[in-house]
């Protein structure tokens, strides 16, 4: 059975754009280098934070190839591959060149709101079709459906190719139930920066982080301290960023972290419609916090 290699700090990588709205491949290269140099354990590309629904097929291919070429095997790469049409996702997995990709992140089907049995059959079909390990992605706030703990555990036990779940339900009780009942080889990964400290303390294997785009060194240190059982030192880091966690998402993701990266000099503060940049008041608050933190 496949084992989870996506542990520690994973970065939900943003897609930078130029002022005229094109993918900024130079900025993306700098950002990948920044993650590698500052403690990231793996990268998650072409998912929600990467504004993937607004990328063309050609852009997605170029981003994938750029990241693979820049990483050169130094970190595992997890790539988004999901949707609400099971047949289409299966065909994509069978037809996509996944050389250099270590696993796929597959989100719960959105909009059509399947039953738990429908979710089980959807992910089982994906697991059977995928040539690489599968990480489930449960984010009810975006999809309108919650992958319940019993369904997650059922998939983990029945599908050798399903190795983990990115949990962004916002429920620590749900996370705890999965961790208590899961097979040993299967892991829970935090999908919510504000809950990462608590989830790792409860037994999660790490985080797929948005704030990590800007602050990989600090978030990586927090997680590694927890792995060593040094919870008080990790808690201090967690509490430094409590206000930032909420500010990053108040105007939608990735508007907040893109504004933060812009203030740090990494990227232009540009998103693709229907997403727009964060409000100036939110940006001002984040800038003040950065000055206080001296980052």
KEPADREN-733604 format. One record per residue: x, y, z of N, C-alpha, C in turn; residue in one letter. Coordinates in steps of 0.1 Angstrom, whole numbers, plus 2048, in hexadecimal, padded with zeros to 3 digits. Example, Ala and Ser with C-alpha at 12.3 -4.5 7.8 and 13.67 -1.06 7.14 Angstrom:
<sites>
8847C784E87B7D384E8847DF84Ea;8807EA8478897F584788180084Fs;
</sites>
This chain:
<sites>
8087F480080080080080980C800x;8048177F980C8237F880C82A806x;81783180981983881581A847812x;81584F81C81585D81A82386381Cx;82786B811834872812832881814x;826885815823894816821897824x;82C89A82B82C89C8398338AA83Cx;8308B08478378BD84B8308C8844x;8378D283F8328DE8398318DC82Ax;8248DC8268218DD81781D8EB814x;8208EF80881D8FD8048128FC7F9x;8069027FC7FC9037F280090F7E8x;80790B7DE80F9167D680591F7CEx;80792C7D07FF9357C88049367BAx;7FD93C7B180193E7A380394E7A2x;80F9537A081196179E80D965790x;80797178F80497778280B984780x;80E98877481499577180999F771x;80C9AC7708039B77707F89B5765x;7FC9AF75A7F39AE74F7EB9A074Fx;7EC99975B7E498D75D7EA980758x;7F69807537FC97474E80396D75Ax;80596075980D95876381B95E764x;81F96177082D96677283695B775x;83C95576B84494976D85194C775x;85695877386395C77A86095D789x;85596378D85196579B84E9577A1x;84894E79984594179E8529397A1x;85C93B79886993479A86F9397A7x;86F9467AA87494C7B686D9477C2x;8609457C18589417CC85B9327CFx;85D92A7C586091C7C786E91B7CEx;8779237CA8859237D08849277DFx;87B9317E18799367EF87492B7F8x;86A9237F38659187FB86F90E7FEx;87790A7F48819007F688C904800x;88F9117FF89A916808896919816x;88891981988391D82687A91382Dx;87D90682A8778FC83386B8F582Ex;8668F882285B8F081D85E8E181Bx;8558D981E8588CA81D8528C4810x;8478CB80B8428C77FE83A8D37F8x;8378D27EB82F8DC7E58228D77E0x;8188DE7E080B8DB7DB8078E57D0x;8078E07C48058E97B87F78E77B2x;7F38F17AA7E78F17A27DB8EC7AAx;7D98F27B67CD8F07BE7C68FD7C1x;7BE8FE7CB7B69097CE7BE9167CEx;7C89177D77D09237D97D79277CCx;7D991E7C37E09217B67D69277ACx;7CA9297B07C092F7A67BE92679Ax;7BF91979C7BF9107917B3911788x;7A791378D79B91478479C91F77Ax;7A592977C7A79347737B393276Ax;7B992776A7C59247627C191C755x;7C891F74A7C691773E7CD90A73Fx;7CA9007377D18F37367E08F5734x;7E38FE72B7F19017287F8907734x;7F291073A7F89167467FB90C751x;7F19037537F38F975E7FE8F075Ax;7FF8EC74E80A8E47498188EB74Bx;8198F87488258FF74A829900758x;81F90376182290476F8278F7775x;8208EC7718258DF7768338DC772x;8368DF7658448DC76084E8E5767x;84B8F17698548FB76F8578F677Dx;84D8F278584F8EE7938578E1793x;8548D878B85B8CB78B86A8CE788x;86C8D677E87A8D97798828E1784x;87B8EA78B8828F27968848EA7A2x;87B8E17A687C8D97B28878CE7B0x;8888C87A48928BE7A18938B37ACx;8878AF7B08868A37B988A8A67C7x;88C8B37CB8908B67D98858B57E2x;8788B87DE86C8B77E68628AF7DEx;8598A87E684D8A27DF8448AD7DAx;83D8AA7CF8338B37C98268AC7C8x;81C8B37CE80E8AF7CE8078B87C4x;7FF8B27BB7F88BA7B17E98B97B2x;7E28C47B17D38C37B17CE8BC7A5x;7C48B37A77BE8AC79C7B08A77A1x;7A68AF79F7998AB7A478E8B279Cx;7818AF7A17768B679A7698AF79Ex;75E8B37987518AD79B74C8A4790x;7548A178775189777C75B88C77Dx;75788178476087678776787177Ax;75F86F77076586976377087375Ex;76E88075E777889759784889761x;78388876E78F88777779787B774x;79087077379686377079E864762x;79886A75879E86B74B7AA87474Cx;7A987F7547B48887557C088175Cx;7BD8797667C887176D7CF867763x;7C786175B7CD8577517D485E746x;7D186A7437D78717377E287B73Ax;7E387F7477ED88974B7FB88374Dx;80588974881388574B81688975Ax;81787F76381988277182787F775x;83087E76B83F87C76F843889777x;84988678284E89278A844896795x;83889079482D89379E82C8877A7x;82C88A7B482C87F7BE81F87B7C3x;8148837C18078807C57FD88A7C0x;7F08877C17E68907BC7DD8937C8x;7D98A07C97CF8A57D37C28A67CCx;7B889E7D17AB89E7CA7A08A37D3x;7998AE7CF78F8B47D77828AD7D6x;77A8AE7E176C8A97E07648AF7D5x;75C8A87CE7548AD7C374B8B97C9x;74C8C47C17458D07C57388D27BDx;72E8D97C27228DD7BC7188D27BBx;71B8C67B67118BC7B570E8B57C2x;7168B77CD7138B27DA70F8A37DBx;71889A7D871588C7D97138877E7x;70D87B7E970C8757F671A86F7FAx;71B86A80672786580B72B858802x;7218517FE7248457F572984A7E8x;7248557E372885B7D67378607D8x;73A8667E374886B7E675185F7E6x;74D8547ED7558487EE7588437E0x;74E8417D875083C7CA7588457C1x;7568527C375E85C7BB76D85A7BEx;77185A7CB77F85A7CE78584C7CCx;77C8417CD7818347CA7858337BBx;77D8397B37808397A478D8407A1x;78E84C7A879B8547A67A784C7ABx;7A68467B67B183E7BC7B58337B3x;7AB82C7AD7AE8217A47B4826797x;7B18327937B68377867C483E787x;7C78437937D384B7957E0843795x;7EA84678D7F783F78E80084479Ax;7FB84E7A18028537AC7F98547B8x;7FE8547C47F68557D07EC8617D0x;7E185F7D77D68697D87D586E7E6x;7D487C7E77D18827F37C38887F2x;7B98857FA7AC88A7FA7AC8987FFx;7A28A07FA7A28AE7FF7938B2803x;7918B38107848B68157838C5819x;77B8CD81277A8DB81576B8DF813x;7638DC81C7548DE81B7508EC818x;7588F681D75590481A75690880Cx;75D90080475E9037F57558F97EDx;7548ED7F274D8E37E973F8E17EDx;73A8E57F972D8E37FD72A8D5802x;7348CD8037328BF80873E8BB811x;73A8B481C7448B08267478A1824x;75489E82275889082275988B831x;74F88383574E88084375A876848x;75D87785476986E859767860856x;75B85A85775984C85475C849845x;75985283C75B85082E76A85182Bx;77185B83277F85D830786850835x;78384B84078983F84678683383Dx;77A83283877782782E77F827822x;78183381C78A834810798831814x;79D83581F7AB8328237AD824825x;7A381C82A7A480E82C7A380681Fx;79A80B81679780380A7A08067FEx;7A68127FE7AE8167F27BC8187F5x;7C580F7F07D380F7F47DA81B7EEx;7D48227E47DB82D7DE7D783A7E5x;7CD83A7EE7CA8467F57D2847802x;7DA8528037E485280E7E285C819x;7D98668167D78718207CB87981Cx;7C78828257BD88C8227C1899827x;7BF8A381E7C08B18227B38B5828x;7B38B78357A68BA83D7A58C983Fx;79A8CF8397978DD83B7898DF83Ex;7848D58467768D684A7748E1855x;77F8E485C77E8ED86777A8E6874x;7788D98747748D288077F8C9886x;7848CE89178E8C68987888B889Dx;77B8B88A07758AB8A47758A1898x;7738A688C77389E88078189987Ex;78B8A287F79989E87D79D893887x;79989589479C88B89E79687E89Cx;78A87D89678387189378A869888x;78F87187E79786A8737A4864879x;7AB86C8807B88688867B685C88Fx;7AC85B8967A98508A07A7843898x;7A084488D79B8388867A2834879x;7AB83D8757B283A8687BC82F869x;7C082985D7CB81F85D7D882785Fx;7E28208647EF8268687F582D85Cx;7F48288507FB82D8447F583A83Fx;7E983D8437E184883E7E3854848x;7E48608427E786C84A7DC877848x;7DB87F8527D288C8517DC89784Fx;7D98A08467E18AC8447D88B9846x;7DD8C284D7D58CE84F7D38D6842x;7C78DB8407C48E38347BF8F1839x;7C28F48467BD90184C7C8906854x;7CF9118507DA9168577D7919866x;7CB91E8697C89228767C791687Fx;7C590A87A7C38FE8827CF8F5881x;7D98F887A7E58EF8787EB8EC885x;7EE8F688E7F48F289B7EC8E88A2x;7DF8EA8A37D68E08AB7D58D38A4x;7D58D38967D48C688F7E18BE890x;7EC8C488F7F98BD8917FA8B889Fx;7F68C08A97F68BB8B77ED8AF8B9x;7E38AE8B07DA8A28B17DE8968A9x;7E98988A17EE88D89A7EE88E88Bx;7EB89A8867EC89C8777FB89C873x;7FD89986680A8978618118A485Cx;8098AF85C80E8BC8578038C4852x;8078CD8487FE8D78438008D9834x;7F68DC82D7F78E28207F38F1822x;7FD8F98227FB9078287FA91281Dx;7F191B8207F09288187FB93281Dx;7FB93482A80493E83081293A82Ex;81592D82C82292982982892E81Dx;82093381382593980782E94580Bx;82A94C81583195881A83B955825x;83794C82E83F94A83A84293B83Cx;84993583384C92783485592483Fx;85F92C84286992984D86292885Ax;85993285D85293286A84892786Cx;84092486183691A86283D90C863x;84790A85B84F8FE85C8558FB86Ax;85A90687086090487D855900887x;84990688683E90388F83B8F488Ex;8398EF8828358E18808408D8885x;84D8DB8828588D28878598D2896x;8578DD89C8578DE8AB84C8D48B0x;8418D58AA8368CC8AF83A8BD8ADx;8408BA8A28448AC89F84D8A78AAx;8558B08B085F8AD8BA8588AE8C8x;84C8B18C98458B28D68478BF8DDx;84D8C98D684F8D68DD8448E08DAx;8388DD8E082C8E48DD82B8F28E2x;8328F58ED8319038F183990C8E8x;8449088E384C9108D98449128CCx;83D9078C88359078BC8299108BEx;8239108CA8179188CC81B9278CBx;82792B8D082B9398CF82B93D8C0x;8309358B78309398A98229398A4x;81A9308A780C9308A380593D8A7x;8079418B380094D8B880595A8B2x;81195A8AD8169658A680E968899x;80895E89380195F8867F295E887x;7ED95E8937DE95C8957D696788Dx;7DA97388E7D297E8867D497C877x;7E19798737E39778657DB96C85Fx;7D99618667D19568617C495B85Cx;7BD9638647AF9678607B0972855x;7BA97B8567BB98584C7BE98083Ex;7C597583D7C996F8307BC96A828x;7B29678307A696182979A969829x;79A97583078E97D831789982824x;79298481A78D98880D78F97D803x;7909718087919657FF79F9617FCx;7A19557F97AE94F7F67B094D7E7x;7BC9517E27C89557E87CA9657E9x;7BF96C7E97C197B7E97CA9807F5x;7C897A8017D097E80C7DE97B80Bx;7E296F8087F096B8077F79727FBx;7EF9747F07F697C7E57F998A7E9x;7F09907F17F399E7F67FF99D7FFx;80099380780C992810819990809x;8189877FF8249857F68289917EFx;81E9997EA8219A67E38289AF7EDx;8239B07F982A9B98038389B5806x;83B9A88058489A28078519A37FBx;84B9A87EF8539AA7E385599E7DAx;84C9947DC84D9887D48469887C7x;83A98E7C783098D7BB82999A7BAx;82299B7AE8189A67AC80B9A27B3x;8049AB7B87F79A87BF7EC9A77B5x;7EC99C7AD7E399A7A27DC98D7A3x;7CF98C7A27C79807A17BF980795x;7B99747917B19737867A297378Ax;79A97A78378C97A78678696C785x;77D96978E77597279777C9767A4x;7889727A678F9777B27959847B0x;79598C7BB79B99A7BA7A499C7C6x;7AD9A57C57B79A87D17AF9AB7DEx;7B69A87E87B19AB7F67AE9BA7F8x;7A59BD8007A29CB8037AE9D3809x;7AF9DF8067BA9E780B7BB9E781Bx;7B09E78217B09E78307B69DA835x;7B39CF82E7B99C28327C89C2830x;7CC9C78247DA9C88217E19D182Bx;7DC9DC8307E29E483A7E49DD847x;7DA9D584B7DB9CE8577E69C3856x;7E79BC84B7F29B28497FF9B9849x;8009C484380D9CB8428129CF850x;8099D485880C9D78668119CB86Ex;80A9C086C80E9B487381C9AF86Ex;81F9B086282C9AD85D8379B6863x;8349C386583E9CC86B8409C787Ax;8359C48808369BF88E83E9B3890x;83C9A988684399D88685299E881x;8559A987B8629AC8758669A186Bx;85C99E86285F99485886099B84Ax;
</sites>
